[in-house]
Amino acid sequence: FCWARSCAMALGTLPGVLARRHASRLSAALLAAMGLAAEAWEYMVRELPNGDRVMRNGVRWRASGHDTPSRGSKVLPFGDHYDRAGGWTVELCRMDSDGDGQTNGEELGDPDCVWRSGATPARTRDISHPGYADSRTGFE
């Protein structure tokens, strides 16, 4: 992460004087954009059953559509499926995005695919990652 002034000067996109004059405005705009991105990400966590409880290898994984626990550059098949479905749907719930033999709903605590945003899922413990085949729930 870099601040507007240093980025602009380093990239040569703005002359140093212009960058100094507008650095605070650019910094404020960047911070606002980051805040909106963080808010959007938190919204997505709430739009999955147990989105804040996904675990893989003992690590809480809040970015279940990405290749790192806290948003990464690579989107996993589960993330692609979520995007194509437009959110948590019965179809996405019944899919097995990681090919481990468990549906996304089973892994996220919604085995009957009835969860709705704001409700408590059928199961809130032993939540596994629907994007990695090495992460499976113990509930069969």
Salt bridges, closest charged atoms under 4 A:
GLU42 OE1 - ARG62 NH2 2.48
ASP134 OD2 - ARG56 NH2 2.82
GLU140 OE2 - ARG136 NH2 2.99
